[in-house]
Amino acid sequence: MSSVGRPGSRGQRTGRPYDHSSDGLILASTLDLLAGRGYEKVTLDEVSLLTGRAKSTLYRRWATKEELVLAAVRSVGRPPEVDLLPDLGSLREDLLAVIDSPWLGSPNRRLAIFAGLASATRSSERLAAVVRTEVTEPYVEVYRRLLHRATDRGEISANFVTSIPVLAEVIPAMSTHRLNTSHEPVHRDFFVSVIDNILLAALHPTGD
Amino acid sequence: MSSVGRPGSRGQRTGRPYDHSSDGLILASTLDLLAGRGYEKVTLDEVSLLTGRAKSTLYRRWATKEELVLAAVRSVGRPPEVDLLPDLGSLREDLLAVIDSPWLGSPNRRLAIFAGLASATRSSERLAAVVRTEVTEPYVEVYRRLLHRATDRGEISANFVTSIPVLAEVIPAMSTHRLNTSHEPVHRDFFVSVIDNILLAALHPTGD
């Protein structure tokens, strides 16, 4: 929640302090709209309707739709798995735990938000950069660490250590590819197929 | 070369027939600029300088940079491997033949053009759609057919047939992911790593 309630932002230029207490609601509603309709269909009018806040209040804090969505993306932070790596005893269980994470409310809401963000990254280079550094790259890091840990505990042969950097990119790359092709949220089945038919097939961990 | 020399295009609205003989040069120069500098840096001024054609001539035929780049992408057609699948006796050789294809002049020029196109798809939804249907999807189809043929000739176990749809997306997905992350052309080494450490590792064909 890095940008919520931050003091000294542009809302204060009119003299009257900007009331930050609605920021969380507004940013969460922005994500809901993004999840439901995609970036093109998000409007400040809709956010105003959904939150009961005046459009002028929204504009005072976020000058454009791009600014509002940027703030919404920054507000959610990075995937929590970056700080707390799943540890369920097998690589497959750990990978599925990332897919089934309750981050952003539920897997379904999160995957719908990701589909909305994919549409946003096609419209705004700034949004694309933030999604890359706040979402995609942290996920690559999570997968990289899960693969290394599976090697450390002997589940995967040490021969595969050199493959880990490229394998860690597979789930995010396939997910983005699918979003850009279909423009629909990616379903859990697709991730399971990528995990089983690509990652685990390439690594054939012991115990499979 | 579907859009080159097509009769009846907007150039004729001034009454004097538009001379299409320079189209090939102009579109090839557009691709060179795209390869060298990325979409943001392509300008009609530069294309005019590079080809010795008046800017007014360019504008008469392509009203915007987006139109010009769209025409350049359409002019190159689809990957030739779609019509003539490489057949070098092993899946690995066939996959490498697609990477080492002379299409678009040379592998280096082609990979630089793809990097330029990736920057274009981030700026234009129309360009993104054309790159998807003319480049990305045909490549997925080429890989899908190569994988099926390797199964047909017994190089790959029939158990992997259900994995083929998702595996066929791996090279295009990883390539796009890399382009979006680094904004540099993808090198041959990366493709070789994807082929060896992901595809062939997952399929472990006979003869490896």
HADDOCK unambig.tbl for C-alpha pairs under 7 A between the chains (distance, minus, plus):
assign (segid A and resid 122 and name CA) (segid B and resid 122 and name CA) 5.06 0.50 0.50
assign (segid A and resid 122 and name CA) (segid B and resid 123 and name CA) 6.81 0.50 0.50
assign (segid A and resid 122 and name CA) (segid B and resid 125 and name CA) 6.69 0.50 0.50
assign (segid A and resid 123 and name CA) (segid B and resid 122 and name CA) 6.81 0.50 0.50
assign (segid A and resid 123 and name CA) (segid B and resid 123 and name CA) 6.54 0.50 0.50
assign (segid A and resid 125 and name CA) (segid B and resid 122 and name CA) 6.70 0.50 0.50
assign (segid A and resid 163 and name CA) (segid B and resid 197 and name CA) 5.66 0.50 0.50
assign (segid A and resid 166 and name CA) (segid B and resid 194 and name CA) 6.98 0.50 0.50
assign (segid A and resid 167 and name CA) (segid B and resid 198 and name CA) 6.92 0.50 0.50
assign (segid A and resid 170 and name CA) (segid B and resid 174 and name CA) 6.82 0.50 0.50
assign (segid A and resid 173 and name CA) (segid B and resid 173 and name CA) 5.41 0.50 0.50
assign (segid A and resid 173 and name CA) (segid B and resid 174 and name CA) 5.53 0.50 0.50
assign (segid A and resid 173 and name CA) (segid B and resid 177 and name CA) 5.23 0.50 0.50
assign (segid A and resid 174 and name CA) (segid B and resid 170 and name CA) 6.82 0.50 0.50
assign (segid A and resid 174 and name CA) (segid B and resid 173 and name CA) 5.52 0.50 0.50
assign (segid A and resid 177 and name CA) (segid B and resid 173 and name CA) 5.23 0.50 0.50
assign (segid A and resid 194 and name CA) (segid B and resid 166 and name CA) 6.96 0.50 0.50
assign (segid A and resid 197 and name CA) (segid B and resid 163 and name CA) 5.65 0.50 0.50
assign (segid A and resid 198 and name CA) (segid B and resid 167 and name CA) 6.92 0.50 0.50
assign (segid A and resid 198 and name CA) (segid B and resid 198 and name CA) 6.86 0.50 0.50
assign (segid A and resid 198 and name CA) (segid B and resid 202 and name CA) 5.79 0.50 0.50
assign (segid A and resid 201 and name CA) (segid B and resid 202 and name CA) 4.46 0.50 0.50
assign (segid A and resid 202 and name CA) (segid B and resid 198 and name CA) 5.80 0.50 0.50
assign (segid A and resid 202 and name CA) (segid B and resid 201 and name CA) 4.46 0.50 0.50
assign (segid A and resid 202 and name CA) (segid B and resid 202 and name CA) 3.70 0.50 0.50
